[in-house]
Amino acid sequence: MDFNQEKLPNWLKKRAEITPDRIALEFKEKAVTFRELHLTVSQTAETLSSLGMKKGDRVALLAGNHPESVIIIHASFYAGLEIVMLNSRLTNKELTWQIRDSQARWIITEEAFTSKAEDFKEEIPDVPIFFKEELKYLESKASFQLQEEFLMQDTATIMYTSGTSGNPKGVIQTYGNHWWSAVGSLLNLGLREDDCWLCTVPIFHISGFSILMRSVIYGIRVVLFDSFNEQEVNRAIKERGVTIVSVVTAMLNRMAAGLKDDNYPESFRCMLLGGGPAPLHLLEQCVQKGIPVYQTYGMTETSSQIVTLAPEYSIEKIGSAGKPLFPSQLKIELDGREAFAGEAGEIVVAGPNVTRGYLNRKEETVQTIKNGWLFTGDIGYLDDEGFLFVVDRRSDLIISGGENVYPAEIEAVLAKHPAIFEAGVTGMEDEKWGKVPVAFVVLKPGASLHEEEALLHCRELLAPYKVPKRILFCNQLPRNSSNKLLRRELKNRLRDIL
C-alpha cells in the first residue's frame, strides 16, 4: 500500500470534534481550547480565501511564536495553501531570495517585521503582503471550501535549510511527512492524558512546528513561549504542568545551570534533546540531577526526529541518539558499502517522514535521495547493538595530516573544564598539516582561564593531532535561531582575527 495516497481528516477540525474542551494552546496568561481554536482558524481561513488565496497557492509566513501565528498556520491548511516558513532572523536579502525561489504568491507577516515588509514591497512588488494584525478586521466576502481531508502526498510546508554551503534549499514536507513524524514520536515516547509540550523553539523551524502538529494529532496542550529564557522555562516545568520540552544543547546547558540544586517534579518526563551531539559531561550532569534527557537525531528533511533513544536505555547508552523510530530505517555508509559496527560513516535514513526532495532542485534531490534513502551528510556509527552515535557534520570535518578530526569531540573535552561554559571548534589552514583545529571558548561567569591552561587540559584528554592550535576567548558563540552552533561563522571570525 502506498500510504502517500491515503487521506486523513483535517487534524484540527477532527480534534475539535473529539475533545473540544481540552486546552490546545497556552500563551502567557491566555488559554484556548481546541473548539475555540478551530472556530478562529475557520474564520481566518475564510478571510484568506476572500483575499484571493486559493488551494495550491504558496504563502510565505514571516511571524514569531504567537497564537496568531499558530492560527494562520492551521488556517492555511484549512484553505489548502502551501506554507513557506520564513526564518525571521535572516537578512532581508536572504528572505527575499527565498520568497522568489519558492514562487510564493502571498506574504503574511506581523507588525514587528514592518521594516522587512517595506523592503519586500520594493524588491518583490508583485507579491501582496498582509499583516496578521489586520486579518481579523477584514470581512469575508467569498464562499469558502474548507479542506475536510488532507491527502498525505500533498505539500504542507516548505522550510529552507540553513545553507552551510551555497544557497539554502527548500525542503518539501508533506502532510504524510508530518503525520508519520508525529506517529513515530508517539510510538517511542508514549502518550499520557496529562501531557503538555512546552515550545520555546521557533515554530518556523521543524522542531517547533512539529510540536504544533503533535498537539492537534495527540490532543495535548502546548505552552508556547515567544523566546527562550531558562528561568521562565524552568518555572513552567515546575508550575504549569509541563511534561515534555524540546531543546538543543545550549538551551539544556543553561537550564541545568539555572536549576542549581533544585529538581524538576516527577510529572516532568522528557527533555527531548536534538540539534547535534551533546557533550557527555552535560548528559552525566543531567543524570545526576535526575533530568530525563532523551537524545535525538533529526533534521528538516526528516520532519523532526527520526532517531531517538528509548527511555529504558537512557543510562546504559548515554551519549547515543538511539535507534530509528518505528516507521523509519537507518544505516551507515562508508565508501559505497554498509559500515561495520563501530565504523564511522555517513548516516543514511529512510521512512515516510523523509522529504520527497528539494523545491526546484532536481539535481540536489537526486544526489541526496537515492532509492528512497536520504544521505544526510552527517557522520556517525552504530554500535554492535544498533544504537546510533552521531559524531559530527561531514562538512565540519577537519582533515589534519590525513587524520579525521571531529570538532564536536574537541568541544566536548573543552566543556569538561570547570571554567568553560561552552566551546566551538573550526579548522584553520596550516602549511604543514593542511588544516588544524582552533577553538573559541566562552567562560563561566566570574571564571578566569589562560590559553595555555586550556591547551594543557586538551593535551591530557586528546590525541596530539586533535589538540587545538589556538584557544580564542569570546563572550558568546554564533548560533542560529534554533540555538545550533554555526561553525561557518567561526570560520569568518577566524579570518577577521588571524
PLY file of the C-alpha trace (Angstrom):
ply
format ascii 1.0
element vertex 498
property float x
property float y
property float z
element edge 497
property int vertex1
property int vertex2
end_header
0.00 0.00 0.00
1.23 3.48 -0.87
0.49 5.43 2.32
1.10 8.71 0.45
-2.17 8.12 -1.43
-4.12 7.88 1.79
-6.29 10.67 3.16
-6.77 11.74 6.75
-9.39 14.02 8.26
-8.37 17.64 8.80
-6.37 17.27 12.00
-7.51 20.31 13.97
-11.16 20.03 12.88
-11.22 16.36 13.88
-9.53 17.11 17.18
-12.09 19.84 17.93
-14.85 17.27 17.35
-13.27 14.60 19.56
-12.01 16.67 22.52
-13.41 20.19 22.08
-12.91 21.37 25.65
-9.28 20.33 26.09
-6.77 23.17 26.21
-4.94 23.37 22.89
-2.67 26.33 23.46
-1.42 28.49 26.32
0.44 31.73 25.73
1.33 33.89 28.71
-1.93 34.13 30.68
-4.33 33.09 27.93
-5.60 29.57 27.19
-7.51 28.41 24.10
-9.47 25.17 23.72
-9.46 23.06 20.58
-13.03 24.16 19.83
-12.11 27.84 20.16
-9.00 27.33 18.05
-10.99 25.58 15.32
-13.60 28.36 15.17
-10.98 31.10 14.97
-8.99 29.16 12.38
-12.15 28.64 10.25
-12.88 32.38 10.29
-9.28 33.20 9.40
-9.30 30.66 6.56
-12.43 32.32 5.16
-10.62 35.66 5.29
-7.60 34.26 3.45
-9.91 32.85 0.81
-11.72 36.19 0.41
-8.36 37.88 -0.19
-7.92 35.64 -3.26
-5.80 32.85 -1.80
-6.85 29.51 -3.23
-5.96 25.83 -2.88
-2.44 25.11 -4.10
-1.20 28.69 -3.67
2.04 29.18 -1.80
2.04 31.69 1.07
5.25 32.86 2.76
4.80 33.26 6.53
7.14 35.56 8.45
5.97 35.51 12.06
7.10 34.89 15.62
5.97 32.45 18.31
2.46 33.81 18.94
-1.05 32.29 18.98
-1.91 34.31 15.86
0.91 32.54 14.01
-0.50 29.16 15.04
-3.94 30.26 13.80
-2.55 31.32 10.41
-0.70 28.01 10.02
-3.86 25.97 10.58
-5.98 28.41 8.56
-3.60 27.94 5.64
-4.13 24.20 5.88
-7.90 24.71 6.06
-7.65 26.73 2.83
-5.36 24.21 1.12
-2.38 26.57 0.97
1.27 25.53 1.00
3.21 27.43 3.68
6.77 28.67 3.14
8.07 29.06 6.70
10.45 32.04 6.80
13.21 32.41 9.40
12.78 35.85 10.95
16.45 36.07 11.86
17.60 36.06 8.25
18.54 39.25 6.45
16.05 40.95 4.14
18.18 39.88 1.18
18.07 36.21 2.26
14.33 36.32 2.86
13.65 38.00 -0.48
15.68 35.30 -2.20
13.64 32.55 -0.51
10.32 34.17 -1.38
11.38 34.38 -5.02
12.84 30.89 -5.08
9.71 29.37 -3.56
7.47 31.26 -6.02
5.25 32.30 -3.13
2.19 34.24 -4.33
1.41 35.84 -0.97
3.23 37.07 2.14
1.75 37.13 5.63
3.76 38.82 8.37
3.32 40.89 11.53
3.93 44.48 12.59
7.17 43.53 14.33
8.63 42.95 10.85
7.28 46.12 9.21
10.74 47.21 8.05
11.30 43.86 6.34
7.87 44.14 4.74
8.78 47.57 3.36
11.84 46.04 1.72
9.71 43.25 0.26
7.39 45.83 -1.29
10.36 47.36 -3.10
12.16 44.16 -4.08
9.16 41.96 -4.93
6.26 44.37 -5.53
4.24 41.71 -7.36
3.77 39.65 -4.16
0.96 41.08 -1.97
1.70 41.49 1.75
-0.81 41.17 4.59
-0.20 41.77 8.27
-1.70 39.20 10.62
-2.92 42.00 12.92
-5.17 43.22 10.08
-6.70 39.86 9.14
-9.21 39.76 11.99
-10.66 43.09 10.88
-11.20 42.03 7.27
-14.65 40.86 6.31
-15.02 37.59 4.47
-16.55 38.20 1.04
-16.20 34.86 -0.72
-17.63 31.37 -0.45
-15.13 29.11 1.23
-14.49 25.39 0.84
-12.79 24.08 3.98
-10.35 21.22 3.39
-12.15 18.38 5.18
-9.33 15.94 4.39
-5.59 16.07 3.85
-4.03 13.99 1.08
-0.86 12.53 2.57
1.24 13.23 -0.54
0.23 16.91 -0.77
2.78 19.56 0.20
2.01 21.13 3.57
5.13 23.18 4.25
8.42 24.26 2.72
11.32 25.00 5.05
14.67 26.22 3.84
17.83 24.60 5.13
20.41 26.84 6.76
22.61 26.73 3.68
26.01 25.71 5.04
27.34 25.98 1.51
25.80 27.97 -1.33
22.15 28.99 -1.36
19.73 27.23 1.00
17.38 24.57 -0.35
13.62 24.47 0.17
12.73 21.17 1.83
9.31 19.88 0.76
7.32 18.49 3.69
4.04 16.70 3.00
1.08 16.09 5.29
2.23 12.47 5.32
5.71 13.53 6.48
4.26 15.48 9.42
1.76 12.72 10.26
4.34 9.94 10.35
6.76 12.14 12.29
4.10 12.55 14.98
3.22 8.85 14.93
6.88 7.81 15.16
7.47 10.08 18.15
4.30 8.80 19.82
5.30 5.15 19.45
8.62 5.96 21.11
7.69 8.40 23.87
4.16 7.17 24.55
1.28 9.46 25.46
-0.24 10.45 28.78
-3.58 12.12 29.29
-1.90 14.99 31.14
0.91 15.51 28.62
1.87 19.10 27.92
4.62 20.09 25.47
6.47 23.35 26.06
7.52 25.08 22.84
10.24 27.67 23.20
12.00 26.79 19.94
10.94 28.79 16.84
7.83 27.47 15.12
9.32 28.40 11.74
11.82 25.58 12.35
10.78 21.94 12.17
11.49 21.46 15.89
8.84 23.98 16.88
6.46 23.31 14.00
6.34 19.59 14.76
5.16 20.35 18.31
2.13 22.17 16.89
1.33 19.18 14.68
1.64 16.72 17.58
-0.68 18.88 19.65
-3.65 18.51 17.29
-2.89 14.87 16.42
-2.42 13.76 20.04
-4.88 16.20 21.60
-2.38 17.67 24.07
-1.73 21.14 25.46
1.12 23.30 24.16
2.63 26.04 26.29
4.05 28.49 23.77
6.92 30.88 24.56
7.89 33.74 22.25
11.58 33.31 23.15
13.87 31.17 25.27
14.63 32.12 28.84
16.00 29.38 31.09
14.45 30.76 34.28
10.99 31.02 32.70
11.23 27.55 31.16
12.35 26.00 34.46
9.48 27.78 36.22
6.96 26.49 33.66
8.15 22.92 34.17
7.73 23.29 37.92
4.46 25.25 38.00
2.48 24.77 34.76
2.29 21.01 34.39
4.77 20.77 31.52
5.76 17.14 30.87
7.89 17.45 27.69
10.29 20.12 26.41
12.26 20.19 23.15
15.74 21.69 23.49
19.20 21.84 21.92
22.45 21.55 23.86
22.94 25.28 24.50
19.42 25.52 25.98
19.84 22.43 28.15
23.20 23.71 29.38
21.59 26.93 30.59
18.55 25.20 32.06
20.70 22.75 34.03
22.88 25.59 35.33
19.80 27.63 36.25
18.28 24.70 38.13
21.23 24.71 40.56
20.41 22.31 43.44
16.71 22.18 42.65
14.88 19.39 40.81
12.06 19.07 38.33
8.79 17.49 39.52
8.20 13.78 38.95
5.47 14.64 36.42
8.15 16.01 34.04
9.07 13.03 31.92
11.04 14.08 28.84
13.73 16.58 27.86
13.91 15.90 24.12
17.42 16.89 23.08
18.30 17.47 19.43
20.41 19.80 17.32
23.65 17.83 17.27
25.84 15.76 19.60
25.74 16.75 23.27
28.87 16.72 25.48
28.97 13.58 27.60
29.66 15.55 30.77
26.41 17.50 30.30
24.42 14.29 29.89
26.09 12.88 33.00
25.27 16.06 34.88
21.62 15.65 33.88
21.64 12.06 35.11
22.91 13.29 38.49
20.17 15.94 38.61
17.50 13.43 37.60
16.71 15.28 34.37
15.16 12.78 31.92
17.13 13.60 28.74
16.16 11.72 25.58
18.81 12.39 22.97
17.51 12.52 19.39
18.73 12.88 15.84
16.75 14.55 13.09
16.74 17.31 10.51
14.44 19.43 8.37
14.50 16.72 5.70
13.13 14.14 8.19
10.36 16.41 9.52
11.93 16.44 13.03
13.40 13.47 14.90
13.96 10.19 13.08
16.17 8.52 15.71
15.55 8.75 19.46
16.96 6.95 22.48
14.21 4.92 24.15
13.81 5.72 27.86
14.95 2.32 29.13
18.39 2.91 27.56
18.89 6.49 28.76
21.60 5.48 31.26
23.06 2.38 29.62
23.51 4.09 26.22
24.21 7.62 27.39
25.53 9.73 24.50
23.64 7.72 21.89
20.85 9.18 19.75
19.16 5.77 19.96
17.51 3.70 17.27
15.26 4.68 14.34
11.67 5.50 15.21
9.20 2.72 14.43
8.29 3.80 10.85
11.90 4.62 9.88
15.14 2.92 8.86
18.83 3.75 9.35
22.20 2.59 8.08
25.77 3.87 7.94
27.51 4.00 4.56
31.26 4.19 4.01
32.91 4.16 0.59
29.81 2.72 -1.08
29.26 -0.09 1.41
27.40 -0.55 4.66
29.77 0.16 7.54
30.64 -2.35 10.23
29.66 -1.82 13.87
31.79 0.94 15.38
32.93 2.19 11.97
32.12 5.86 11.31
30.48 6.79 8.02
27.61 8.79 6.56
24.23 8.47 8.27
21.59 7.34 5.76
17.88 7.20 6.64
14.55 6.26 5.07
10.90 6.33 6.07
7.54 8.01 5.46
8.63 11.11 7.41
11.51 11.77 4.98
11.10 14.53 2.38
10.47 13.62 -1.22
13.00 16.25 -2.27
14.03 19.88 -2.60
11.90 22.53 -4.28
13.18 23.41 -7.77
16.38 21.41 -7.08
16.16 18.24 -9.12
19.93 17.68 -9.21
20.37 18.12 -5.45
17.38 15.86 -4.83
18.87 13.09 -6.98
22.26 13.47 -5.24
20.74 13.36 -1.75
17.91 10.82 -2.09
18.87 7.51 -3.70
16.42 4.59 -3.95
14.36 6.13 -1.16
17.35 6.62 1.17
18.33 10.12 2.32
22.08 10.72 2.56
22.24 13.18 5.47
25.80 14.46 5.23
26.24 13.67 8.93
28.88 11.36 10.34
28.03 8.64 12.84
28.41 4.97 13.73
26.27 2.14 15.03
27.46 0.11 17.99
27.13 -3.68 17.98
23.54 -3.38 19.24
22.47 -0.95 16.52
22.45 2.26 18.57
23.41 5.39 16.66
26.19 7.67 17.88
26.36 10.95 15.96
29.93 12.17 15.54
29.68 15.38 13.53
28.65 17.07 10.31
30.65 15.87 7.32
31.00 19.50 6.20
32.58 20.40 9.59
35.14 17.59 9.45
38.76 18.78 9.79
41.33 16.65 7.98
44.67 17.30 9.65
47.71 15.47 8.30
45.42 12.83 6.83
43.64 12.26 10.16
39.94 12.96 10.70
39.32 15.49 13.46
35.74 15.98 14.65
35.04 19.42 16.18
32.29 18.04 18.45
34.80 15.76 20.19
37.12 18.66 20.98
34.20 20.84 22.09
33.07 18.13 24.49
36.54 17.88 26.02
36.86 21.64 26.45
33.40 21.81 28.06
34.62 19.43 30.77
36.94 22.13 32.14
35.31 23.67 35.24
35.94 27.24 33.99
34.48 26.71 30.50
30.77 27.20 29.81
30.83 26.18 26.12
33.16 25.88 23.16
33.07 25.88 19.37
35.76 24.45 17.09
36.59 25.05 13.44
39.52 24.39 11.11
42.34 26.76 10.19
44.62 26.44 7.16
48.08 25.14 8.07
51.13 24.88 5.79
52.37 21.64 7.36
49.18 19.73 8.23
46.69 21.15 5.72
44.28 22.13 8.48
44.43 22.30 12.26
41.64 22.83 14.81
41.10 26.18 16.52
38.74 26.60 19.47
36.53 29.51 20.54
35.72 29.35 24.25
33.11 31.05 26.44
33.96 31.09 30.15
31.51 30.70 33.00
30.56 33.96 34.75
33.38 35.08 37.05
35.79 32.38 35.83
39.28 33.04 34.51
41.46 30.84 32.33
44.66 31.26 30.35
45.09 29.80 26.89
47.95 27.56 27.99
45.84 26.11 30.81
43.08 25.25 28.34
45.58 23.67 25.95
47.09 21.61 28.78
43.60 20.34 29.61
43.18 19.28 25.95
46.59 17.57 25.82
45.60 15.41 28.77
42.45 14.15 27.08
43.08 14.31 23.34
45.50 12.82 20.84
48.15 15.39 19.81
46.67 15.97 16.33
43.29 16.83 17.91
44.63 19.47 20.29
43.64 22.98 19.10
46.35 25.14 17.61
44.82 28.15 19.35
42.27 28.85 22.08
40.41 32.09 21.46
38.20 33.50 24.22
34.90 35.22 23.35
31.70 36.41 25.01
29.36 34.17 23.05
29.28 31.65 20.22
27.39 32.29 16.98
24.15 30.34 16.89
21.14 30.22 14.59
17.54 30.79 15.62
17.22 27.25 16.97
20.40 27.71 19.04
22.53 25.41 16.90
26.21 26.31 16.72
27.20 27.97 13.42
30.71 26.73 12.78
30.85 28.52 9.43
30.57 31.80 11.39
33.51 30.70 13.50
35.50 30.43 10.27
34.53 34.02 9.43
35.61 35.18 12.90
38.89 33.37 12.43
39.61 35.20 9.18
38.94 38.53 10.92
41.15 37.75 13.92
44.16 35.96 12.42
0 1
1 2
2 3
3 4
4 5
5 6
6 7
7 8
8 9
9 10
10 11
11 12
12 13
13 14
14 15
15 16
16 17
17 18
18 19
19 20
20 21
21 22
22 23
23 24
24 25
25 26
26 27
27 28
28 29
29 30
30 31
31 32
32 33
33 34
34 35
35 36
36 37
37 38
38 39
39 40
40 41
41 42
42 43
43 44
44 45
45 46
46 47
47 48
48 49
49 50
50 51
51 52
52 53
53 54
54 55
55 56
56 57
57 58
58 59
59 60
60 61
61 62
62 63
63 64
64 65
65 66
66 67
67 68
68 69
69 70
70 71
71 72
72 73
73 74
74 75
75 76
76 77
77 78
78 79
79 80
80 81
81 82
82 83
83 84
84 85
85 86
86 87
87 88
88 89
89 90
90 91
91 92
92 93
93 94
94 95
95 96
96 97
97 98
98 99
99 100
100 101
101 102
102 103
103 104
104 105
105 106
106 107
107 108
108 109
109 110
110 111
111 112
112 113
113 114
114 115
115 116
116 117
117 118
118 119
119 120
120 121
121 122
122 123
123 124
124 125
125 126
126 127
127 128
128 129
129 130
130 131
131 132
132 133
133 134
134 135
135 136
136 137
137 138
138 139
139 140
140 141
141 142
142 143
143 144
144 145
145 146
146 147
147 148
148 149
149 150
150 151
151 152
152 153
153 154
154 155
155 156
156 157
157 158
158 159
159 160
160 161
161 162
162 163
163 164
164 165
165 166
166 167
167 168
168 169
169 170
170 171
171 172
172 173
173 174
174 175
175 176
176 177
177 178
178 179
179 180
180 181
181 182
182 183
183 184
184 185
185 186
186 187
187 188
188 189
189 190
190 191
191 192
192 193
193 194
194 195
195 196
196 197
197 198
198 199
199 200
200 201
201 202
202 203
203 204
204 205
205 206
206 207
207 208
208 209
209 210
210 211
211 212
212 213
213 214
214 215
215 216
216 217
217 218
218 219
219 220
220 221
221 222
222 223
223 224
224 225
225 226
226 227
227 228
228 229
229 230
230 231
231 232
232 233
233 234
234 235
235 236
236 237
237 238
238 239
239 240
240 241
241 242
242 243
243 244
244 245
245 246
246 247
247 248
248 249
249 250
250 251
251 252
252 253
253 254
254 255
255 256
256 257
257 258
258 259
259 260
260 261
261 262
262 263
263 264
264 265
265 266
266 267
267 268
268 269
269 270
270 271
271 272
272 273
273 274
274 275
275 276
276 277
277 278
278 279
279 280
280 281
281 282
282 283
283 284
284 285
285 286
286 287
287 288
288 289
289 290
290 291
291 292
292 293
293 294
294 295
295 296
296 297
297 298
298 299
299 300
300 301
301 302
302 303
303 304
304 305
305 306
306 307
307 308
308 309
309 310
310 311
311 312
312 313
313 314
314 315
315 316
316 317
317 318
318 319
319 320
320 321
321 322
322 323
323 324
324 325
325 326
326 327
327 328
328 329
329 330
330 331
331 332
332 333
333 334
334 335
335 336
336 337
337 338
338 339
339 340
340 341
341 342
342 343
343 344
344 345
345 346
346 347
347 348
348 349
349 350
350 351
351 352
352 353
353 354
354 355
355 356
356 357
357 358
358 359
359 360
360 361
361 362
362 363
363 364
364 365
365 366
366 367
367 368
368 369
369 370
370 371
371 372
372 373
373 374
374 375
375 376
376 377
377 378
378 379
379 380
380 381
381 382
382 383
383 384
384 385
385 386
386 387
387 388
388 389
389 390
390 391
391 392
392 393
393 394
394 395
395 396
396 397
397 398
398 399
399 400
400 401
401 402
402 403
403 404
404 405
405 406
406 407
407 408
408 409
409 410
410 411
411 412
412 413
413 414
414 415
415 416
416 417
417 418
418 419
419 420
420 421
421 422
422 423
423 424
424 425
425 426
426 427
427 428
428 429
429 430
430 431
431 432
432 433
433 434
434 435
435 436
436 437
437 438
438 439
439 440
440 441
441 442
442 443
443 444
444 445
445 446
446 447
447 448
448 449
449 450
450 451
451 452
452 453
453 454
454 455
455 456
456 457
457 458
458 459
459 460
460 461
461 462
462 463
463 464
464 465
465 466
466 467
467 468
468 469
469 470
470 471
471 472
472 473
473 474
474 475
475 476
476 477
477 478
478 479
479 480
480 481
481 482
482 483
483 484
484 485
485 486
486 487
487 488
488 489
489 490
490 491
491 492
492 493
493 494
494 495
495 496
496 497
